[in-house]
Amino acid sequence: MTSLRKLGSSDLEVFPLSLGGNVFGWTADEATSFAVLDAYVAGGGNFIDTADSYSAWVDGNEGGESETIIGKWLASRGHRDDLVVATKVARHPDFKGLRGANIKAAADASLKRLGTDHIDLYYTHFDDDETIPVEEIIGALDELVKAGKVRNIAASNISPARLQESLDFSDREGVARYVAIQPHYNLVSRDTYEGARQDIASRAGLGAVPYYALASGFLTGKYRPGATVDSARAAGAGQHLETERGRKVLAALDEVAQAHGAEIATVALAWLAAQPTVAAPIASARVVEQLPALLAVADLELTDAEVRSLTAASA
């Protein structure tokens, strides 16, 4: 049985790989999404990540498709209390931004789509409008926590200054406080998290739940010189091949993966999971066949030397 990890200062215990719901209703239809969710839970997983805006970028979609699929799946499977469900506010076409009234209305809409009476972890998705005072944002989130609609709050794309200001306000006023941060962080994109944000997370006891943990698929190892990959994210992932850092990281991943008889994706996730403050990287699976390499991070422990060699390759 894989041991769960405590998420920051919260009472949540999470599997060391969070299943990303961004593909549900986009590159994975409802039946495939159900199969992926079933296989993730069967493999010991309990931490599902989505957002109210997934997948509004697809022609014909309105946003909320991922939450709706997860809600139908939860209703049909009946193990809601065994799961940690995370979603986000700020980017749904009908609920944009972080005004207090919008946060509360968006949460109600998410709860309805998810078919549940509570959200375990509720993120501010993007701190778009820095003219909105943190007092208004945290105040609205605190009301949701007091109402029992949200168990814990967290922040995703936020500046170090605003993150610290939010934490200071919560501490000063004794209201709900962020327990986690969801940064863009992986072996080929370290600069957005390492430094000020990571320092704040460490001091404040926040758990990090990195997104783009596999760099849109680049860190699965399927992108190689001359290879053609059929993926909606191929253009974004393939650009890393053009950098020296990307090529060095692939070479280092190959070496460690070979030593463990492991998939390259598993090693990339294991490096993230070994970083200070990280509780669980997020990765999505478009089909069930992609899941074993993701779930395997729970059982792969890299040596200190392997972590150092991957860190050096990605410097």
FIVOLUM-733316 format. One record per residue (C-alpha): residue number from 1; x, y, z; residue in one letter. Coordinates in Angstrom, 1 decimal. Last residue first. Example, Ala and Ser with C-alpha at 12.3 -4.5 7.8 and 13.67 -1.06 7.14 Angstrom:
BEGIN
{node 2 {13.7 -1.1 7.1} "s"} {node 1 {12.3 -4.5 7.8} "a"} 
//
This chain:
BEGIN
{node 315 {20.5 23.8 -14.5} "a"} {node 314 {18.5 20.8 -15.9} "s"} {node 313 {21.5 18.5 -16.2} "a"} {node 312 {22.7 19.4 -12.7} "a"} {node 311 {19.3 18.7 -11.1} "t"} {node 310 {19.1 15.3 -12.9} "l"} {node 309 {22.6 14.4 -11.6} "s"} {node 308 {21.7 15.6 -8.1} "r"} {node 307 {18.5 13.6 -7.9} "v"} {node 306 {20.5 10.5 -9.1} "e"} {node 305 {23.2 11.1 -6.5} "a"} {node 304 {20.6 11.4 -3.7} "d"} {node 303 {19.2 8.0 -4.8} "t"} {node 302 {15.8 8.0 -6.5} "l"} {node 301 {12.8 6.4 -4.9} "e"} {node 300 {10.3 4.9 -7.3} "l"} {node 299 {7.2 3.3 -5.7} "d"} {node 298 {4.7 6.2 -5.8} "a"} {node 297 {6.2 7.4 -9.1} "v"} {node 296 {4.8 4.2 -10.6} "a"} {node 295 {1.3 5.8 -10.8} "l"} {node 294 {2.5 8.0 -13.7} "l"} {node 293 {4.1 5.2 -15.8} "a"} {node 292 {1.1 3.0 -15.2} "p"} {node 291 {-1.3 5.7 -16.4} "l"} {node 290 {-0.5 6.2 -20.0} "q"} {node 289 {-2.3 3.0 -21.1} "e"} {node 288 {-5.5 4.3 -19.6} "v"} {node 287 {-5.8 7.0 -22.3} "v"} {node 286 {-5.4 10.8 -22.2} "r"} {node 285 {-3.5 10.6 -18.9} "a"} {node 284 {-2.9 13.8 -16.9} "s"} {node 283 {0.0 14.6 -14.6} "a"} {node 282 {0.1 16.7 -11.4} "i"} {node 281 {3.1 16.5 -9.0} "p"} {node 280 {2.3 15.6 -5.4} "a"} {node 279 {3.6 16.9 -2.1} "a"} {node 278 {6.5 19.1 -3.3} "v"} {node 277 {7.8 21.4 -0.4} "t"} {node 276 {11.5 20.5 -1.1} "p"} {node 275 {12.1 18.4 -4.3} "q"} {node 274 {11.9 14.6 -4.2} "a"} {node 273 {8.4 14.5 -5.8} "a"} {node 272 {9.8 16.5 -8.7} "l"} {node 271 {12.7 14.0 -9.3} "w"} {node 270 {10.2 11.2 -9.0} "a"} {node 269 {8.0 12.8 -11.7} "l"} {node 268 {10.9 12.9 -14.2} "a"} {node 267 {11.8 9.3 -13.3} "v"} {node 266 {8.2 8.1 -13.9} "t"} {node 265 {8.1 9.9 -17.2} "a"} {node 264 {11.3 8.2 -18.3} "i"} {node 263 {9.8 4.7 -17.6} "e"} {node 262 {11.6 2.5 -15.2} "a"} {node 261 {14.2 -0.3 -15.4} "g"} {node 260 {15.8 1.4 -12.4} "h"} {node 259 {19.3 2.0 -14.0} "a"} {node 258 {17.8 2.5 -17.4} "q"} {node 257 {15.5 5.2 -16.1} "a"} {node 256 {18.5 7.0 -14.5} "v"} {node 255 {20.5 7.0 -17.7} "e"} {node 254 {17.6 8.0 -20.0} "d"} {node 253 {16.6 10.8 -17.6} "l"} {node 252 {20.2 12.2 -17.8} "a"} {node 251 {20.1 12.1 -21.6} "a"} {node 250 {16.6 13.7 -21.7} "l"} {node 249 {17.7 16.5 -19.3} "v"} {node 248 {20.8 17.3 -21.4} "k"} {node 247 {18.7 17.5 -24.6} "r"} {node 246 {16.1 19.9 -22.9} "g"} {node 245 {18.9 22.1 -21.4} "r"} {node 244 {20.6 22.4 -24.7} "e"} {node 243 {17.4 23.7 -26.2} "t"} {node 242 {15.7 22.7 -29.5} "e"} {node 241 {14.3 19.5 -28.0} "l"} {node 240 {12.3 21.7 -25.5} "h"} {node 239 {10.3 23.0 -28.5} "q"} {node 238 {8.7 19.6 -28.9} "g"} {node 237 {6.5 19.9 -25.9} "a"} {node 236 {4.7 23.0 -27.0} "g"} {node 235 {4.2 21.9 -30.6} "a"} {node 234 {3.1 18.4 -29.5} "a"} {node 233 {0.3 19.5 -27.2} "r"} {node 232 {-2.7 18.2 -29.1} "a"} {node 231 {-0.7 15.0 -29.7} "s"} {node 230 {0.4 12.8 -32.6} "d"} {node 229 {4.2 12.7 -32.1} "v"} {node 228 {6.6 12.8 -35.0} "t"} {node 227 {10.2 11.7 -34.2} "a"} {node 226 {13.1 13.1 -36.1} "g"} {node 225 {15.0 14.3 -33.0} "p"} {node 224 {13.2 12.8 -29.9} "r"} {node 223 {9.9 13.5 -28.2} "y"} {node 222 {8.6 10.3 -26.7} "k"} {node 221 {10.8 10.8 -23.6} "g"} {node 220 {7.9 11.2 -21.2} "t"} {node 219 {9.5 14.5 -20.2} "l"} {node 218 {8.3 16.3 -23.3} "f"} {node 217 {4.7 15.4 -22.5} "g"} {node 216 {3.3 18.9 -21.9} "s"} {node 215 {6.3 19.6 -19.7} "a"} {node 214 {5.9 16.4 -17.6} "l"} {node 213 {5.0 18.2 -14.3} "a"} {node 212 {3.0 20.8 -16.4} "y"} {node 211 {1.4 21.5 -13.0} "y"} {node 210 {3.2 21.3 -9.6} "p"} {node 209 {1.4 20.5 -6.4} "v"} {node 208 {3.4 22.3 -3.7} "a"} {node 207 {2.5 21.9 -0.1} "g"} {node 206 {2.6 25.1 1.9} "l"} {node 205 {4.3 25.2 5.3} "g"} {node 204 {4.7 29.0 5.5} "a"} {node 203 {8.5 29.0 5.5} "r"} {node 202 {8.8 26.3 2.8} "s"} {node 201 {6.1 27.8 0.6} "a"} {node 200 {7.6 31.3 0.9} "i"} {node 199 {11.0 29.9 -0.1} "d"} {node 198 {9.5 28.0 -3.0} "q"} {node 197 {7.8 31.1 -4.3} "r"} {node 196 {11.0 33.3 -3.9} "a"} {node 195 {13.5 30.9 -5.5} "g"} {node 194 {12.5 27.8 -7.3} "e"} {node 193 {9.0 28.1 -8.7} "y"} {node 192 {8.9 30.0 -12.0} "t"} {node 191 {12.6 29.3 -12.7} "d"} {node 190 {12.4 25.5 -12.8} "r"} {node 189 {11.0 24.8 -16.2} "s"} {node 188 {12.9 21.9 -17.9} "v"} {node 187 {12.8 19.5 -14.9} "l"} {node 186 {9.3 20.6 -13.9} "n"} {node 185 {7.4 23.4 -12.3} "y"} {node 184 {4.4 25.6 -13.2} "h"} {node 183 {3.2 26.3 -9.6} "p"} {node 182 {0.2 25.0 -7.7} "q"} {node 181 {0.5 26.3 -4.1} "i"} {node 180 {-0.9 24.7 -1.0} "a"} {node 179 {-2.3 25.4 2.5} "v"} {node 178 {-3.7 28.9 1.8} "y"} {node 177 {-5.2 30.4 4.9} "r"} {node 176 {-8.8 30.6 6.2} "a"} {node 175 {-9.2 33.5 8.7} "v"} {node 174 {-7.3 34.4 11.9} "g"} {node 173 {-7.2 38.1 10.9} "e"} {node 172 {-3.4 38.5 11.1} "r"} {node 171 {-2.6 35.0 9.9} "d"} {node 170 {-4.9 35.3 7.0} "s"} {node 169 {-3.6 38.7 6.0} "f"} {node 168 {0.0 37.6 6.2} "d"} {node 167 {-0.7 34.6 4.0} "l"} {node 166 {-2.4 36.8 1.4} "s"} {node 165 {0.4 39.3 1.5} "e"} {node 164 {3.0 36.5 1.1} "q"} {node 163 {1.2 35.2 -2.0} "l"} {node 162 {0.7 38.6 -3.4} "r"} {node 161 {4.5 39.4 -3.1} "a"} {node 160 {5.5 36.0 -4.5} "p"} {node 159 {3.3 36.5 -7.5} "s"} {node 158 {0.4 34.2 -8.1} "i"} {node 157 {-0.5 31.4 -10.6} "n"} {node 156 {-2.0 28.7 -8.4} "s"} {node 155 {-3.3 29.5 -4.9} "a"} {node 154 {-4.8 27.2 -2.2} "a"} {node 153 {-7.9 26.9 0.0} "i"} {node 152 {-9.0 24.0 2.2} "n"} {node 151 {-12.4 22.4 3.1} "r"} {node 150 {-14.7 24.3 0.8} "v"} {node 149 {-18.5 24.3 0.9} "k"} {node 148 {-18.6 24.0 4.7} "g"} {node 147 {-20.1 27.5 5.1} "a"} {node 146 {-17.1 28.6 7.1} "k"} {node 145 {-14.8 27.4 4.3} "v"} {node 144 {-16.9 29.3 1.7} "l"} {node 143 {-16.9 32.4 3.8} "e"} {node 142 {-13.1 32.1 4.2} "d"} {node 141 {-12.7 32.0 0.4} "l"} {node 140 {-14.7 35.3 0.1} "a"} {node 139 {-12.6 37.0 2.7} "g"} {node 138 {-9.4 35.6 1.2} "i"} {node 137 {-10.3 37.3 -2.1} "i"} {node 136 {-11.6 40.6 -0.6} "e"} {node 135 {-8.7 40.9 1.8} "e"} {node 134 {-6.2 40.1 -1.0} "v"} {node 133 {-7.3 43.4 -2.6} "p"} {node 132 {-8.5 43.3 -6.2} "i"} {node 131 {-6.2 45.6 -8.1} "t"} {node 130 {-3.9 42.7 -8.9} "e"} {node 129 {-6.4 41.5 -11.5} "d"} {node 128 {-5.4 38.2 -12.9} "d"} {node 127 {-4.3 36.2 -9.8} "d"} {node 126 {-4.8 33.1 -11.8} "f"} {node 125 {-6.4 29.8 -10.7} "h"} {node 124 {-7.4 30.7 -7.1} "t"} {node 123 {-7.5 27.2 -5.8} "y"} {node 122 {-10.1 25.3 -3.9} "y"} {node 121 {-9.0 22.0 -2.2} "l"} {node 120 {-11.5 19.5 -0.7} "d"} {node 119 {-14.6 20.9 -2.6} "i"} {node 118 {-17.8 20.2 -0.7} "h"} {node 117 {-21.5 19.3 -1.2} "d"} {node 116 {-20.9 17.2 -4.3} "t"} {node 115 {-22.4 16.8 -7.8} "g"} {node 114 {-19.2 18.0 -9.5} "l"} {node 113 {-21.2 20.2 -11.8} "r"} {node 112 {-23.3 21.6 -8.9} "k"} {node 111 {-20.2 22.1 -6.7} "l"} {node 110 {-18.5 24.0 -9.5} "s"} {node 109 {-21.5 26.3 -10.0} "a"} {node 108 {-21.6 27.0 -6.2} "d"} {node 107 {-17.9 27.7 -6.2} "a"} {node 106 {-18.3 30.1 -9.2} "a"} {node 105 {-20.9 32.1 -7.4} "a"} {node 104 {-18.8 32.4 -4.3} "k"} {node 103 {-15.6 33.5 -6.2} "i"} {node 102 {-17.7 35.9 -8.3} "n"} {node 101 {-19.1 37.7 -5.3} "a"} {node 100 {-15.6 38.1 -3.8} "g"} {node 99 {-14.1 39.4 -7.1} "r"} {node 98 {-11.5 37.0 -8.2} "l"} {node 97 {-11.7 37.0 -12.0} "g"} {node 96 {-13.9 35.5 -14.6} "k"} {node 95 {-17.1 33.5 -13.8} "f"} {node 94 {-19.1 33.0 -17.0} "d"} {node 93 {-16.0 32.3 -19.2} "p"} {node 92 {-14.5 30.1 -16.4} "h"} {node 91 {-11.0 31.5 -15.7} "r"} {node 90 {-11.0 32.7 -12.1} "a"} {node 89 {-11.8 29.7 -9.8} "v"} {node 88 {-10.1 26.3 -9.4} "k"} {node 87 {-10.8 22.6 -8.5} "t"} {node 86 {-9.4 20.0 -6.2} "a"} {node 85 {-11.1 16.7 -5.3} "v"} {node 84 {-9.5 14.6 -2.5} "v"} {node 83 {-11.1 11.2 -2.7} "l"} {node 82 {-12.2 8.5 -0.2} "d"} {node 81 {-15.3 10.5 0.8} "d"} {node 80 {-16.5 10.5 -2.8} "r"} {node 79 {-16.6 6.7 -3.1} "h"} {node 78 {-19.9 6.3 -4.8} "g"} {node 77 {-18.9 5.2 -8.3} "r"} {node 76 {-21.8 6.5 -10.4} "s"} {node 75 {-22.1 9.8 -8.7} "a"} {node 74 {-18.3 10.4 -8.7} "l"} {node 73 {-18.1 9.6 -12.4} "w"} {node 72 {-21.0 12.0 -13.2} "k"} {node 71 {-19.2 14.7 -11.2} "g"} {node 70 {-15.8 14.0 -12.8} "i"} {node 69 {-17.5 14.4 -16.3} "i"} {node 68 {-19.2 17.6 -15.2} "t"} {node 67 {-16.0 19.0 -13.7} "e"} {node 66 {-14.1 18.3 -16.9} "s"} {node 65 {-16.8 20.0 -19.1} "e"} {node 64 {-17.0 23.1 -16.9} "g"} {node 63 {-16.1 25.5 -19.7} "g"} {node 62 {-18.4 26.3 -22.6} "e"} {node 61 {-17.2 23.8 -25.2} "n"} {node 60 {-18.1 24.1 -28.9} "g"} {node 59 {-14.5 24.8 -30.0} "d"} {node 58 {-12.1 23.7 -27.2} "v"} {node 57 {-10.6 26.5 -25.1} "w"} {node 56 {-13.4 26.2 -22.5} "a"} {node 55 {-12.0 22.9 -21.3} "s"} {node 54 {-11.6 23.1 -18.4} "y"} {node 53 {-12.5 26.5 -17.0} "s"} {node 52 {-14.0 25.3 -13.7} "d"} {node 51 {-10.7 23.6 -12.9} "a"} {node 50 {-9.5 20.1 -12.3} "t"} {node 49 {-7.2 18.0 -10.0} "d"} {node 48 {-8.0 14.6 -8.6} "i"} {node 47 {-6.1 13.2 -5.6} "f"} {node 46 {-7.0 9.6 -4.5} "n"} {node 45 {-4.7 7.3 -6.4} "g"} {node 44 {-4.1 3.7 -5.2} "g"} {node 43 {-3.8 2.0 -8.6} "g"} {node 42 {-7.5 1.1 -8.7} "a"} {node 41 {-8.2 4.9 -8.2} "v"} {node 40 {-6.1 5.8 -11.2} "y"} {node 39 {-7.7 2.9 -13.3} "a"} {node 38 {-11.2 4.1 -12.5} "d"} {node 37 {-10.4 7.7 -13.3} "l"} {node 36 {-8.8 6.6 -16.7} "v"} {node 35 {-11.8 4.4 -17.5} "a"} {node 34 {-14.3 7.2 -16.7} "f"} {node 33 {-12.3 9.7 -18.8} "s"} {node 32 {-12.3 7.2 -21.7} "t"} {node 31 {-16.1 6.9 -21.5} "a"} {node 30 {-16.6 10.7 -21.2} "e"} {node 29 {-14.3 11.7 -24.1} "d"} {node 28 {-10.5 12.2 -23.6} "a"} {node 27 {-8.7 14.8 -25.7} "t"} {node 26 {-11.0 17.6 -24.5} "w"} {node 25 {-13.9 16.6 -22.2} "g"} {node 24 {-11.5 15.3 -19.7} "f"} {node 23 {-8.0 16.3 -20.8} "v"} {node 22 {-7.6 19.0 -18.1} "n"} {node 21 {-8.5 16.6 -15.3} "g"} {node 20 {-4.9 16.1 -14.0} "g"} {node 19 {-4.4 13.1 -11.7} "l"} {node 18 {-2.4 14.0 -8.7} "s"} {node 17 {0.6 11.8 -8.0} "l"} {node 16 {2.0 11.3 -4.5} "p"} {node 15 {-1.4 10.1 -3.2} "f"} {node 14 {-2.8 12.7 -0.9} "v"} {node 13 {-3.5 13.1 2.8} "e"} {node 12 {-5.5 16.2 3.6} "l"} {node 11 {-5.5 17.6 7.2} "d"} {node 10 {-3.9 20.8 5.9} "s"} {node 9 {-0.5 22.3 6.8} "s"} {node 8 {1.1 21.2 3.5} "g"} {node 7 {-0.6 18.2 1.9} "l"} {node 6 {0.3 15.2 4.0} "k"} {node 5 {1.6 12.4 1.8} "r"} {node 4 {-0.1 9.0 1.3} "l"} {node 3 {1.9 5.8 1.8} "s"} {node 2 {1.5 3.3 -1.1} "t"} {node 1 {0.0 0.0 0.0} "m"} 
//
